[in-house]
Every structure is written in structure tokens, then in C-alpha cells.
Amino acid sequence: MLNSIPQHVAIIMDGNGRWAKQLKKTRTFGHKKGLTIIDEIVNTAIKYHIKVLSLFAFSTENWHRSLKEINFIMHLVENKLTKKTLTSFNEHGIQFRWTGFEKHLPQSMVKKMLLMQSATKHNSRIILNICFNYGGKQDILQAVQKFKIGVNFENLLLTKDLPSIDLLIRTGNEKRISNFMLWQLAYAEIIFEPIFWPAYNSKIFSKNLLEFSKRQRRFGRV
């Protein structure tokens, strides 16, 4: 039993390539395995009544990777955006969100993500927010460009109708936030998990949630 449940959990899913390298496999093998972990983590989040689960899948800086790897990731994700996935989301009450920028993305992928978003907008059990081609600095800059006196700045961010992040988990044993939701992470608790993303599972996720529940959040107070 947890003392407190985070309303919004975000995960930087890191370590696919390094996990695959340990097994003497290709980086693409790691990405393929990493995608299969998502369903288990979403189901666990539903079990704990978490309202929003944000997953950092592809950053605006990931375009610096090899064209072969980028194309594989694009096809991998787009092939997941199927009628079967949509049916599963609706059956489980999952509202799909995409947070990111259209620039450089295949239009076929953008179309599928927007369709999935529209077709699940009335689901209310959990919001699955996929951050794909997203960057925190870029998010703030685009909001600044639209800002006018008297306007709530947070309403101009790409995450305008989502609550601030309560808990950030980063897998892969790296200790940085890598330009992810800089504004939204202002008072988030952070857990750096040494496990590579393809080896992450519901048991470890539950352990991370337990650690969060034991922390005292002061928000600047004594």
C-alpha cells in the first residue's frame, strides 16, 4: 500500500542500444524490445490509478543519430499505431496523447498519431502521453513566441492541459534530464534507475512508486 500516488509520472526510456550491445545485438534489436515494455508499464500505471503517464520516446536531439537507426524507429513506432492498438486503448480506457513537433516527422506518422489522439479523447482511465520529437527548450521557446501580457504562460506549452510532473524516472543509469519537460519538472521527484529500459518491468516500476511515496515533498516549505 502506497502512502501517496503520483498524479503524473514521466519516464525517460533510456538504454535500448546499450542493453542490446550487452547481448551482442544491434541497437535496432534494443529499440524493438524496448517497445514491448510499454504495455506492461501502462497496465501497472492503471493498477496504481496514475492519471498521466508520459513517455519520452524520441527527442529533438535524436535526429543526430544515424539515418538507419532513425528510419527504424520511425517505422517501429508507426507500425504500432494500428487499429488493433486503437481497439485495445478504447477497451482499457486509455487516452492517447502525442506531445511533440511535426517538423521532420513523416506525415503518415503524424496523421496516425493525431487520429489515435482524436479517437481516444473521451477515454478517462489514464492518459498515455507519448513525447515524440519533443524538446523542453523548444517547447518553452514556442510558448514565449506566442506569449502576451495577461495570458497564462503554462497554457501555451504543448502540455497545457496536463498536470505538472510529480515523478520522473530515468532508466539506463544516466543522471540527467536531457531537455525533457524543463518547465513541467520544476518540483518533480527524480529517480535515476540503473536498469536499461528493455530490462525494466512492473516490479521495478512498483519499487520506484514505493520510493516516491516515502519522500516528503515540501514545495519550498520547511
JOQUIMO-V425707 format. One record per pair of residues at least 24 apart in sequence whose ideal C-beta (glycine too) atoms are under 10 Angstrom apart, sorted by the first residue. I is the first residue (numbers start at 1). J is the second residue. D is the distance in whole Angstrom. If there is no record, write none. Layout:
BEGIN
i	j	d
I	J	D
I	J	D
END
This chain:
BEGIN
i	j	d
1	210	10
1	213	9
2	48	7
2	49	10
2	206	9
2	209	6
2	210	6
2	212	8
2	213	4
2	214	9
3	210	9
3	212	9
3	213	4
3	214	7
3	215	9
4	166	9
4	209	9
4	212	7
4	213	5
4	214	9
4	215	9
4	216	10
4	217	8
5	45	10
5	48	6
5	49	6
5	50	7
5	51	9
5	166	9
5	167	10
5	209	7
5	212	9
5	213	7
6	45	10
6	48	9
6	50	6
6	51	9
6	52	9
6	53	10
6	163	10
6	165	8
6	166	4
6	167	4
6	168	10
6	169	10
6	188	9
6	189	8
6	208	10
6	209	7
6	212	6
6	213	8
6	217	10
7	49	9
7	50	7
7	51	5
7	52	7
7	162	10
7	163	5
7	164	9
7	165	9
7	166	6
7	167	9
8	50	8
8	51	7
8	52	4
8	53	8
8	54	7
8	127	9
8	129	9
8	159	9
8	162	7
8	163	5
8	164	7
8	165	5
8	166	5
8	167	8
8	168	10
8	181	10
8	184	8
8	188	8
9	41	9
9	45	7
9	48	9
9	50	5
9	51	9
9	52	7
9	53	5
9	54	7
9	55	9
9	165	7
9	166	7
9	167	5
9	168	8
9	169	7
9	188	9
9	189	10
9	205	9
9	208	9
9	209	8
9	212	8
10	52	8
10	53	8
10	54	4
10	55	8
10	56	7
10	129	8
10	131	8
10	162	10
10	165	5
10	166	9
10	167	7
10	168	5
10	169	7
10	170	9
10	177	10
10	180	7
10	181	6
10	184	8
10	185	8
10	188	7
10	190	10
11	37	10
11	38	9
11	41	7
11	45	10
11	53	7
11	54	7
11	55	5
11	56	7
11	57	10
11	131	10
11	167	9
11	168	8
11	169	5
11	170	7
11	171	7
11	180	10
11	191	10
11	193	9
11	197	8
11	200	8
11	205	9
11	208	9
12	54	10
12	55	8
12	56	5
12	57	10
12	59	9
12	131	9
12	168	7
12	169	7
12	170	4
12	171	7
12	172	8
12	174	8
12	176	9
12	177	7
12	178	6
12	180	6
12	181	10
12	190	10
12	192	9
12	193	10
12	197	9
13	37	8
13	38	8
13	41	9
13	55	6
13	56	6
13	57	6
13	58	10
13	131	10
13	169	9
13	170	9
13	171	6
13	172	8
13	196	10
13	197	4
13	198	9
13	200	8
14	56	8
14	170	6
14	171	5
14	172	3
14	173	8
14	174	6
14	176	10
14	178	8
14	192	10
14	193	9
14	196	8
14	197	6
14	200	10
15	170	9
15	171	5
15	172	3
15	173	7
15	174	8
15	193	9
15	194	9
15	195	8
15	196	3
15	197	5
15	198	7
15	199	8
15	200	8
16	73	9
16	171	9
16	172	8
16	196	7
16	197	6
16	198	6
17	65	9
17	69	8
17	172	9
17	196	9
17	197	10
17	198	10
18	172	7
18	173	9
18	174	10
18	196	6
18	197	9
18	198	10
19	171	9
19	172	8
19	195	9
19	196	4
19	197	7
19	198	4
19	199	6
19	200	10
20	196	9
20	198	8
21	196	10
22	196	8
22	198	10
22	199	9
23	198	9
26	68	10
26	69	9
26	72	9
27	65	9
27	66	9
27	68	9
27	69	6
27	72	8
27	73	10
28	68	8
28	69	7
28	71	10
28	72	5
28	73	8
28	75	10
28	76	8
29	72	10
29	198	9
30	196	8
30	197	8
30	198	6
31	57	10
31	69	8
31	72	7
31	73	6
31	76	6
31	77	9
31	197	10
31	198	9
32	72	8
32	73	10
32	76	6
32	198	9
33	196	10
33	197	9
33	198	4
33	199	9
34	73	10
34	76	9
34	171	9
34	196	9
34	197	5
34	198	5
34	199	10
34	200	9
35	73	9
35	76	6
35	77	8
35	79	9
35	80	7
35	197	10
35	198	9
36	80	10
36	198	8
37	171	9
37	197	6
37	198	6
37	199	8
37	200	6
37	201	7
37	202	9
37	205	10
38	80	9
38	128	8
38	130	9
38	197	10
38	200	10
39	85	10
39	88	8
39	92	10
40	200	9
40	201	6
40	202	5
40	203	10
40	205	8
41	128	10
41	169	10
41	197	10
41	200	7
41	201	8
41	202	7
41	204	9
41	205	6
42	88	10
42	89	9
42	92	8
42	94	7
42	126	7
42	128	6
42	202	10
43	92	8
43	94	10
43	126	10
43	202	7
44	201	9
44	202	4
44	203	9
44	204	10
44	205	5
44	206	7
44	209	8
45	94	10
45	125	10
45	126	6
45	127	10
45	128	8
45	202	9
45	205	8
45	209	9
46	92	7
46	93	8
46	94	8
46	125	6
46	126	5
46	128	10
47	202	8
47	205	10
47	206	9
48	126	10
48	205	9
48	206	8
48	209	6
48	213	10
49	125	9
49	126	8
50	126	6
50	127	9
50	166	9
50	167	9
50	205	10
50	209	8
51	95	10
51	124	9
51	125	9
51	126	6
51	127	7
51	162	9
51	163	7
51	166	10
52	95	9
52	97	8
52	126	7
52	127	5
52	128	8
52	129	6
52	159	9
52	162	6
52	163	6
52	164	10
52	165	8
52	166	9
53	94	9
53	97	10
53	126	6
53	127	7
53	128	6
53	129	7
53	130	9
54	97	8
54	99	7
54	127	8
54	128	8
54	129	4
54	130	8
54	131	6
54	134	9
54	159	8
54	162	8
54	165	7
54	168	9
54	180	9
54	181	7
54	184	8
55	99	10
55	128	7
55	129	7
55	130	6
55	131	7
55	132	9
55	197	10
56	99	9
56	100	10
56	129	10
56	130	9
56	131	5
56	132	9
56	134	7
56	136	10
56	168	9
56	170	9
56	177	9
56	178	8
56	179	9
56	180	5
56	181	8
57	98	10
57	100	9
57	130	6
57	131	6
57	132	5
57	133	9
57	134	8
58	100	8
58	105	9
58	130	9
58	131	8
58	132	5
58	133	6
58	134	8
59	100	9
59	131	8
59	132	9
59	133	8
59	134	6
59	135	6
59	136	9
59	138	10
59	178	7
59	179	6
59	180	7
60	100	8
60	101	7
60	103	9
60	104	9
60	133	6
60	134	7
60	135	4
60	136	9
60	137	8
60	138	6
60	139	9
60	179	7
61	135	7
61	137	10
61	138	10
61	178	8
61	179	7
62	132	10
62	133	8
62	134	10
62	135	10
62	178	10
63	103	10
63	104	6
63	133	8
70	104	9
71	106	9
73	132	9
74	104	10
74	105	8
74	106	6
74	108	9
74	109	6
74	132	10
74	133	10
75	106	9
75	109	9
77	105	10
77	106	10
77	109	7
77	112	9
77	113	9
77	130	8
77	132	7
78	105	10
78	106	7
78	108	7
78	109	5
78	110	10
78	111	10
78	112	6
78	113	9
79	109	10
79	112	10
80	112	9
80	116	10
80	130	10
81	108	9
81	109	7
81	111	9
81	112	4
81	113	6
81	115	8
81	116	6
81	130	10
82	112	9
82	116	9
83	116	10
83	119	10
85	112	10
85	116	7
85	120	10
86	112	10
86	115	8
86	116	6
86	119	6
86	120	7
87	119	10
89	116	7
89	119	8
89	120	5
89	123	7
89	125	10
89	126	10
89	128	8
90	119	8
90	120	6
90	122	9
90	123	6
91	123	10
92	123	8
92	125	7
92	126	8
92	128	10
93	120	9
93	122	9
93	123	5
93	124	6
93	125	3
93	126	7
94	120	6
94	123	6
94	124	10
94	125	6
94	126	6
94	127	8
94	128	5
95	119	10
95	120	5
95	121	6
95	122	8
95	123	4
95	124	7
95	125	8
95	126	7
95	127	5
95	128	7
95	129	9
96	120	5
96	121	9
96	123	8
96	127	8
96	128	6
96	129	8
96	130	7
97	121	9
97	127	6
97	128	7
97	129	4
97	130	7
97	131	9
97	158	10
97	159	9
97	161	9
97	162	8
98	128	10
98	129	8
98	130	6
98	131	8
98	132	6
98	133	9
98	134	9
98	158	9
99	129	6
99	130	7
99	131	5
99	132	8
99	133	9
99	134	6
99	139	8
99	157	9
99	158	5
99	159	6
99	162	8
99	181	9
99	184	10
100	130	8
100	131	6
100	132	5
100	133	4
100	134	4
100	135	8
100	138	9
100	139	9
100	158	7
101	132	9
101	133	5
101	134	7
101	135	8
101	138	7
101	139	9
101	142	8
101	158	8
102	133	8
103	133	7
103	138	9
104	133	7
105	132	8
105	133	5
109	133	9
127	161	9
127	162	7
127	163	10
129	158	10
129	159	8
129	162	7
129	181	10
131	158	9
131	159	9
131	180	7
131	181	8
134	158	7
134	159	9
134	179	9
134	180	7
134	181	8
135	178	9
135	179	5
135	180	8
135	181	10
135	182	9
136	177	8
136	178	9
136	179	5
136	180	6
136	181	5
136	182	4
136	183	7
136	184	8
136	185	8
137	179	6
137	182	7
137	183	10
138	179	8
138	182	10
139	179	9
139	180	10
139	181	7
139	182	8
139	183	7
139	184	9
140	181	10
140	182	6
140	183	6
143	183	8
153	183	8
154	183	7
154	184	9
157	181	9
157	183	6
157	184	7
158	184	10
159	183	8
159	184	6
164	188	7
165	189	9
165	190	10
166	212	7
166	217	8
167	191	7
167	208	7
167	209	8
167	211	9
167	212	5
167	213	10
167	215	9
168	192	9
168	212	10
169	193	6
169	200	9
169	204	9
169	205	8
169	208	5
169	209	9
169	211	10
169	212	9
170	197	10
171	195	6
171	196	6
171	197	5
171	198	9
171	199	8
171	200	5
171	204	9
171	208	10
172	196	5
172	197	6
172	198	10
172	199	10
172	200	9
186	219	9
187	217	7
187	218	9
187	219	6
187	220	8
188	212	10
188	217	10
189	213	10
189	215	5
189	216	10
189	217	7
191	215	10
END
